[in-house]
Amino acid sequence: MENTLKGKCPVMHGANTETNNSVMDWWPKALNLDILHQQDTKTNPLGQDFNYKEEFKKLDLEALKKDLKSLMKDSQDWWPADWGHYGGLMIRMAWHSAGTYRVADGRGGSNTGNQRFAPLNSWPDNANLDKARRLLWPLKKKYGNKISWADLFILAGNMAYESMGFKTFGFAGGREDIWHPEKDVNWGSEKEWLGKSRYAEHGVSDSLENPLAAVQMGLIYVNPEGVDGIPNPLKTAQDVRTTFKRMAMNDEETVALTAGGHTVGKTHGNGDASILGANPEGADVHEQGFGWMNPTRKGNAEDTVTSGLEGAWTTTPDKWNHTYFHLLLNHDWESKKSPAGAWLYEPINIKEEDKPFDAHIPGVRRNPIMTDADMGIKMDPEYRKIAERFHKDQKYFEDVFARAWFKLTHRDLGPKSRYLGADVPKEDLIWQDPIPAVDYTLTDAEIERLKEKLLNSGLTRTELINTAWDSARTFRCSDYRGGANGSRIRLAPQKDWEGNEPKRLEKVLNTLAEIQAGLSTKVSIADLIVLGGSAAIEKQRMMQV
């Protein structure tokens, strides 16, 4: 089993991801225009007139939050909660919903609820999250279209933390669901789960292919057993650093998220992973949407196999606590294998009272565990400094984690103007790309006079049009970033992009700044850029008539 599992997590059923479901597969270099007609309205059951923003206003958010907190402790026989609390499972669902986001192309993330569809619903790293989504179904049915699946996933994660004793930074609604798989997202070129052919140079983390952030097909971040499935904390730390950087997280946020995520819940690998059933997308119809079915004894509870690793990170995994750094930094750890054959770490010497109780067998204590990524935090010099500071200053750690969790779960939601609900934080955060509120209005007459000034400024129509185009064309609907608003084309890196013709751009911006300085009314450079392009287009059309 060691040889066959080298470099891969134990759970990988339904491995072949090759579909050949398009005639265009024969011409891989052909221009793919699927994105221009994505989310065909025929698949949307809500209809073209549905307005999610208006529906969300009708939501009793406080009642839903109360129901979610009650759900956390309402353990079901068909999928019993660890320690009688679903918090760890719901946090993992929310984390993995948001954690696919990457900054290079703004794809992934929680904004669409795409975890419900292939391939994400069947990734090895998402094993048994189908159970978490099924547990949420009664509440989705109760509140209906006033809450999207995408919003519900994140809110459930927040309420899981709060029901365990941690105060989150806030919550914003506004994520709208998709209704079929996204076929135009590049999740990697591998043709099997947990394949690894996305590096220009083997073993060099920074050579990871853009726009990807995860290290292997079917993983959210890194292989928890180590690079290529071989324990090596320092190498894994470099994978972690590359992956989180591509998700817009710095070292401090990375350590905080790892520690905060591993403070509660557990991993599952108490059994034979090779006998699990297929993933949800590949399972037979009688499984009714469930995947990874386990024929061993109960098939759940103490027999659960998910990641293949087995154990909890902290002493009280059902409550928010500060034992993660205490255990990680103050114990020596040795590499071992779980019952499912996955590499993990256990403490060499530990007091009985520091051991967590078994999640399902009363009175039995188990060793805590750490993954290779956890050990990377202990051994990487920069991560270690941050971990020691967090260990000494628990309030500071909680603040950093709360903000990092909010960033993780809201990074792709777009500008703050799209946020919905009473729990939206008042503070403006730099990663939200804040811009000043508009504090002026222009009459039609003023706009016409501005157009004349721009057209008579000495700038050519081509210069005005190209600058307006270059300013606006950075917008992407994947995470609502970029665009003309804010006139970021004046700043690095956009002002130096070769495609923006820096010399031409500098000339245009200097002229617009001179025009702005001579105006008696207030107008932003962003508006002048767009207005100049529009005026030039109108002038060109008039000349052609």
C-alpha positions in Angstrom: 0.0 0.0 0.0 2.9 2.3 0.7 4.2 2.1 -2.9 0.8 2.6 -4.5 0.0 5.5 -2.3 3.3 7.3 -2.7 2.6 11.0 -3.5 -1.2 10.6 -3.1 -3.8 10.8 -0.4 -5.4 7.5 0.4 -8.9 8.6 -0.7 -8.9 8.9 -4.5 -11.8 6.8 -5.9 -13.1 7.7 -9.3 -9.5 8.7 -10.3 -9.8 9.2 -14.0 -11.0 12.8 -14.8 -10.6 12.5 -18.5 -14.0 13.2 -20.1 -13.5 13.8 -23.9 -17.0 15.2 -23.8 -16.5 17.9 -26.4 -15.7 17.8 -30.1 -13.3 20.7 -29.5 -11.1 18.4 -27.4 -9.5 17.5 -30.8 -8.3 21.1 -31.2 -7.0 22.1 -27.8 -5.5 25.4 -29.1 -8.8 26.6 -30.5 -10.3 29.8 -28.9 -12.7 28.8 -26.2 -15.7 31.1 -26.1 -17.7 29.2 -23.6 -17.3 32.0 -21.0 -19.4 34.3 -23.3 -22.4 32.2 -22.8 -21.8 30.6 -19.4 -24.7 29.8 -17.2 -27.3 29.4 -19.9 -30.6 30.7 -18.5 -32.3 27.4 -19.4 -30.6 25.8 -16.5 -31.6 28.4 -14.0 -34.8 27.3 -12.1 -35.3 30.8 -10.6 -36.2 32.6 -13.9 -34.8 35.8 -15.4 -36.9 38.0 -13.2 -35.4 36.6 -9.9 -33.6 39.3 -7.9 -31.5 37.8 -5.2 -30.7 41.1 -3.5 -34.4 41.8 -3.0 -35.0 38.2 -1.7 -32.1 38.5 0.7 -33.7 41.6 2.2 -36.7 39.4 3.2 -34.4 37.0 5.1 -34.7 36.8 8.9 -30.9 36.6 9.3 -31.0 36.3 13.1 -33.5 33.4 12.9 -31.3 31.6 10.4 -28.2 32.1 12.5 -30.1 30.7 15.5 -31.2 27.7 13.5 -27.7 27.1 12.3 -26.3 27.1 15.8 -29.0 24.6 16.8 -28.1 22.4 13.8 -24.5 22.2 15.0 -25.5 20.1 18.0 -28.4 18.2 16.4 -26.4 15.0 15.7 -28.1 12.7 13.1 -27.8 8.9 13.2 -27.0 8.6 9.5 -23.9 10.8 10.0 -23.2 11.3 13.7 -21.4 14.5 14.7 -17.9 14.3 16.1 -18.2 15.0 19.9 -21.9 15.8 19.2 -21.0 18.9 17.3 -20.9 19.5 13.5 -18.7 22.5 13.8 -15.6 21.0 12.4 -17.5 19.6 9.4 -19.2 22.9 8.6 -16.1 24.9 9.0 -14.3 22.6 6.5 -17.2 22.9 4.1 -17.0 26.7 4.3 -13.2 26.7 4.1 -13.2 24.5 1.0 -16.0 26.5 -0.6 -13.9 29.7 -0.3 -10.5 28.2 -0.5 -10.5 27.5 -4.3 -10.1 31.2 -5.0 -6.9 32.4 -6.7 -5.9 35.9 -7.5 -4.4 35.3 -10.9 -7.8 34.9 -12.7 -10.2 35.5 -9.8 -11.8 32.1 -10.3 -12.9 29.7 -7.7 -14.0 30.9 -4.3 -17.4 30.9 -2.5 -19.2 33.3 -4.8 -21.1 30.8 -6.9 -21.7 27.8 -4.6 -19.8 25.7 -7.2 -18.9 23.1 -4.5 -22.3 21.5 -5.4 -21.1 20.5 -8.9 -18.4 18.5 -10.6 -15.5 18.4 -10.4 -15.4 20.1 -7.0 -18.1 18.0 -5.4 -16.0 14.9 -6.1 -12.4 16.2 -5.4 -10.6 13.9 -2.9 -10.0 16.9 -0.7 -13.8 17.4 -0.5 -14.6 13.9 0.6 -17.7 13.7 2.7 -18.6 17.3 2.4 -21.6 16.0 0.5 -22.8 15.0 4.0 -22.4 18.6 5.3 -24.4 20.0 2.4 -27.1 17.4 3.0 -27.3 18.4 6.7 -28.0 21.9 5.6 -30.8 20.9 3.3 -33.7 21.3 5.9 -32.6 24.9 6.5 -32.2 25.7 2.8 -35.7 24.3 2.3 -37.1 26.4 5.2 -35.6 29.7 4.1 -35.8 29.0 0.4 -34.5 31.5 -2.2 -34.0 34.2 0.5 -30.6 32.5 1.1 -28.3 31.1 -1.7 -26.4 27.9 -1.2 -23.2 29.9 -1.6 -24.2 32.3 1.2 -25.4 29.4 3.4 -22.1 27.6 3.2 -20.2 30.6 4.5 -22.7 31.5 7.1 -22.7 27.9 8.4 -19.0 28.1 8.9 -19.3 31.4 10.8 -22.0 30.0 13.0 -20.0 26.9 13.6 -17.1 29.0 15.0 -19.5 31.1 17.1 -21.3 28.1 18.5 -17.9 26.8 19.6 -17.0 30.1 21.4 -15.2 32.2 18.8 -16.4 35.6 17.7 -16.1 36.1 13.9 -15.4 39.4 12.2 -18.7 39.5 10.3 -20.7 38.1 7.4 -21.9 39.5 4.1 -24.4 38.0 1.8 -24.6 38.5 -1.9 -23.2 35.3 -3.4 -25.5 34.1 -6.2 -25.7 30.4 -7.1 -24.8 28.8 -10.4 -26.9 26.0 -11.6 -24.6 23.7 -13.5 -20.8 22.9 -13.6 -18.4 25.6 -14.7 -16.7 24.2 -17.7 -14.4 27.1 -18.4 -12.4 27.0 -15.2 -8.8 25.8 -15.4 -8.4 23.4 -12.4 -5.3 21.8 -14.0 -4.4 19.6 -16.9 -4.0 16.3 -15.0 -6.1 13.4 -16.1 -6.3 11.7 -12.7 -7.1 12.8 -9.2 -4.0 13.9 -7.3 -1.9 13.9 -10.4 0.9 16.5 -10.3 2.0 17.9 -13.6 1.6 21.6 -13.0 5.2 22.6 -12.3 7.7 23.9 -14.8 10.5 22.6 -12.6 9.9 19.6 -10.4 10.3 20.3 -6.7 10.3 24.1 -7.2 7.2 25.6 -5.6 7.4 28.9 -7.4 7.3 27.2 -10.8 3.6 26.2 -10.2 1.7 26.9 -13.4 -0.5 30.0 -13.4 -3.3 30.6 -12.6 -3.3 27.5 -10.3 -2.8 27.7 -6.6 -3.3 24.2 -5.3 -0.4 21.8 -5.7 -2.3 18.8 -7.1 -5.5 18.0 -9.0 -8.3 17.6 -6.5 -6.6 19.3 -3.5 -7.6 22.7 -2.1 -4.1 23.6 -1.0 -1.3 21.2 -0.3 -0.8 17.5 0.3 -1.2 17.1 4.1 1.2 14.1 4.1 4.0 16.2 2.5 5.3 17.1 -0.9 4.6 14.2 -3.3 3.2 12.4 -0.2 6.5 12.2 1.5 6.9 13.9 4.9 9.3 16.9 4.7 8.0 19.9 6.7 10.4 22.5 5.2 9.5 21.6 1.7 5.8 21.5 2.5 6.1 25.0 4.1 7.3 26.3 0.7 4.3 24.7 -1.0 2.1 26.3 1.6 3.7 29.7 1.1 3.3 29.6 -2.7 -0.3 28.4 -2.5 -1.5 30.9 0.1 0.3 33.8 -1.7 -1.6 32.9 -4.8 -4.8 33.2 -2.7 -3.7 36.7 -1.6 -2.6 35.6 1.9 0.7 36.7 3.5 2.7 34.6 6.0 0.9 35.9 9.1 -2.6 35.3 7.6 -1.4 31.8 6.5 -0.3 30.8 10.0 -3.5 32.2 11.5 -5.7 30.4 9.1 -3.9 27.1 9.6 -4.0 27.4 13.3 -7.6 28.7 13.5 -8.8 26.0 11.1 -7.1 23.2 13.0 -8.2 24.4 16.4 -11.5 22.6 16.1 -12.6 19.4 14.4 -10.5 16.4 13.3 -9.3 14.4 10.4 -10.8 11.0 9.6 -8.9 7.9 8.5 -9.8 5.1 10.8 -10.2 2.3 8.3 -9.3 0.9 4.9 -9.6 3.7 2.3 -9.4 1.2 -0.6 -12.9 -0.2 0.0 -14.7 3.1 -0.1 -17.3 3.6 -2.8 -17.1 6.1 -5.7 -17.3 9.9 -5.3 -20.7 11.6 -5.6 -20.4 12.3 -9.3 -19.4 8.7 -10.1 -21.6 6.9 -7.6 -24.6 4.7 -8.7 -28.0 6.2 -8.7 -29.1 4.3 -5.6 -26.5 6.3 -3.5 -28.8 9.3 -4.1 -26.0 11.9 -4.4 -23.8 10.5 -1.6 -20.2 9.5 -2.2 -17.4 7.7 -0.6 -19.8 5.2 1.0 -18.0 3.0 3.6 -19.1 -0.6 4.0 -17.0 -1.0 7.2 -19.2 -1.6 10.3 -21.1 1.6 10.9 -19.5 3.3 7.9 -19.4 6.6 9.8 -18.6 7.9 13.3 -15.5 6.1 14.5 -15.2 4.2 11.2 -15.1 7.3 9.0 -12.5 7.6 6.4 -12.2 11.0 4.7 -8.6 12.4 4.2 -7.0 9.2 5.4 -5.4 11.0 8.3 -6.9 10.2 11.7 -7.1 12.4 14.8 -7.7 15.9 16.3 -5.1 18.7 16.5 -6.2 20.1 19.9 -7.2 19.0 23.4 -10.8 20.2 23.1 -11.7 20.0 19.4 -15.4 20.8 20.0 -14.6 24.2 21.6 -12.5 27.2 20.6 -9.3 27.0 22.6 -5.6 28.0 22.5 -4.0 24.5 22.7 -2.9 24.3 19.0 0.3 26.3 19.5 0.9 24.9 22.9 0.9 21.4 21.6 2.7 22.1 18.3 5.6 24.1 19.9 6.1 22.4 23.2 6.2 18.8 22.1 8.4 16.7 20.0 6.6 14.9 17.2 7.3 11.7 15.3 6.1 10.6 11.9 3.6 7.7 11.9 0.9 6.3 9.7 -2.8 6.3 10.2 -5.0 3.2 10.0 -5.8 4.2 6.4 -2.1 4.4 5.6 -1.6 8.2 5.6 1.5 9.9 7.0 0.9 12.1 10.1 2.7 13.1 13.3 2.0 12.2 16.9 3.6 13.5 20.1 6.4 11.5 21.6 5.5 12.3 25.2 2.3 14.0 26.2 0.2 14.2 29.4 -3.0 12.3 29.5 -5.0 15.4 30.2 -3.6 17.1 27.0 -5.0 14.3 24.8 -8.4 14.9 23.2 -11.2 12.5 23.9 -12.3 10.1 21.1 -15.0 11.8 19.0 -17.4 8.9 19.5 -16.2 6.4 22.1 -16.9 7.8 25.6 -14.0 8.0 28.1 -11.3 7.1 25.6 -8.5 9.6 24.9 -6.4 9.7 21.7 -3.1 11.2 20.8 -3.4 14.6 19.0 -2.0 14.7 15.5 -0.3 17.2 13.2 0.0 17.2 9.4 3.2 17.9 7.5 1.9 21.4 6.9 1.5 21.9 10.7 5.0 20.8 11.2 6.1 23.2 8.5 4.8 26.0 10.7 7.0 24.8 13.5 10.1 24.3 11.4 10.0 27.1 8.8 11.9 30.1 10.4 9.5 32.8 9.4 6.4 30.8 10.2 7.9 29.8 13.5 8.4 33.5 14.6 4.7 34.1 13.8 3.5 31.0 15.6 5.5 32.0 18.7 4.0 35.5 18.7 0.5 34.1 18.4 1.2 31.6 21.2 2.3 34.4 23.5 -0.4 36.9 22.5 -3.7 35.0 22.2 -5.9 38.1 21.7 -3.7 39.2 18.8 -3.9 35.8 17.2 -7.7 35.8 17.5 -7.9 39.2 15.8 -5.6 38.2 13.0 -7.5 34.9 12.5 -10.9 36.6 12.6 -9.8 39.0 9.9 -8.1 36.3 7.8 -11.2 34.1 8.0 -13.4 37.0 6.8 -10.9 37.7 4.0 -10.8 34.0 3.0 -14.6 33.7 2.9 -15.3 37.1 1.2 -12.3 37.7 -1.0 -14.1 37.0 -4.3 -17.4 38.7 -3.4 -16.3 41.9 -5.0 -16.5 45.5 -3.7 -18.2 46.3 -0.5 -21.1 47.8 -2.3 -22.2 44.3 -3.2 -22.3 43.1 0.5 -25.7 42.4 1.9 -27.0 42.1 5.4 -26.8 43.6 8.9 -23.5 41.8 9.8 -21.4 43.6 7.2 -18.3 45.1 9.1 -18.2 48.9 9.0 -14.4 48.9 8.6 -13.0 49.2 5.1 -10.3 46.7 4.4 -7.5 47.2 1.9 -8.1 43.9 0.1 -11.6 45.1 -0.7 -10.0 47.6 -3.1 -11.8 50.6 -1.5 -12.3 53.7 -3.5 -13.6 57.1 -2.3 -17.4 57.6 -2.5 -18.6 59.9 -5.3 -19.3 63.3 -3.8 -20.2 65.3 -6.8 -22.8 65.4 -9.6 -22.5 66.8 -13.2 -25.3 68.4 -15.2 -25.8 67.5 -18.8 -24.4 70.9 -19.8 -21.3 70.4 -17.7 -20.7 67.0 -19.3 -20.9 68.4 -22.8 -18.4 71.2 -21.9 -16.1 68.5 -20.5 -16.3 66.5 -23.7 -15.3 69.6 -25.7 -12.3 70.3 -23.4 -11.2 66.7 -23.8 -11.6 66.6 -27.6 -9.7 70.0 -27.9 -6.9 69.0 -25.4 -4.4 68.1 -28.1 -4.9 64.4 -27.5 -5.9 62.3 -30.5 -9.1 60.4 -30.6 -7.1 57.2 -30.7 -5.2 58.1 -27.5 -8.4 58.9 -25.7 -10.1 55.7 -26.8 -7.2 53.5 -26.1 -6.7 54.9 -22.6 -10.4 54.4 -21.8 -10.3 50.9 -23.1 -7.1 50.0 -21.2 -8.6 51.4 -18.0 -11.8 49.4 -18.3 -10.6 46.1 -19.7 -9.1 44.9 -16.5 -12.5 44.2 -15.1 -13.4 40.6 -14.5 -16.7 39.2 -13.3 -15.0 36.3 -11.6 -14.3 38.4 -8.5 -15.5 41.8 -9.6 -12.0 43.3 -9.5 -10.4 45.8 -11.9 -12.2 48.1 -14.3 -12.2 51.8 -14.8 -13.5 52.8 -11.4 -10.7 54.1 -9.2 -8.5 54.9 -12.3 -5.9 52.3 -11.1 -4.3 52.6 -14.5 -2.5 55.6 -13.0 -0.7 53.4 -10.5 1.7 50.5 -10.5 1.6 47.9 -11.9 -0.9 48.9 -14.6 0.9 52.1 -15.5 4.0 50.1 -16.4 2.3 47.3 -18.4 3.6 47.0 -21.9 0.1 46.5 -23.2 -0.9 49.9 -21.8 1.9 51.7 -23.8 3.4 53.5 -20.9 4.7 56.5 -22.9 1.3 57.1 -24.5 -0.4 56.5 -21.2 1.8 59.0 -19.3 1.1 61.7 -21.9 -2.7 61.2 -21.7 -2.7 61.1 -17.9 -0.7 64.3 -17.6 -3.0 66.1 -20.0 -6.1 64.8 -18.0 -4.5 66.0 -14.8 -4.0 69.5 -16.3 -7.6 69.6 -17.4 -8.8 68.4 -13.9 -6.7 71.1 -12.2 -8.3 73.8 -14.3 -11.9 72.8 -13.7 -14.3 74.7 -11.4 -16.2 71.6 -10.7 -14.9 68.4 -9.1 -14.4 65.4 -11.5 -12.3 62.3 -10.9 -9.6 61.2 -13.3 -11.5 57.9 -13.6 -14.5 59.8 -15.0 -12.3 61.9 -17.3 -10.7 58.8 -18.7 -14.0 57.2 -19.6 -15.6 60.4 -20.7 -12.7 61.1 -23.0 -13.0 57.8 -24.6 -16.7 58.1 -25.0 -16.4 61.6 -26.5 -13.8 60.4 -29.0 -16.1 57.5 -30.1 -19.0 59.8 -30.5 -16.9 62.2 -32.6 -15.7 59.4 -34.8 -19.2 58.2 -35.4 -20.4 61.7 -36.3 -17.6 62.0 -38.9 -18.6 58.7 -40.5 -22.2 59.6 -40.9 
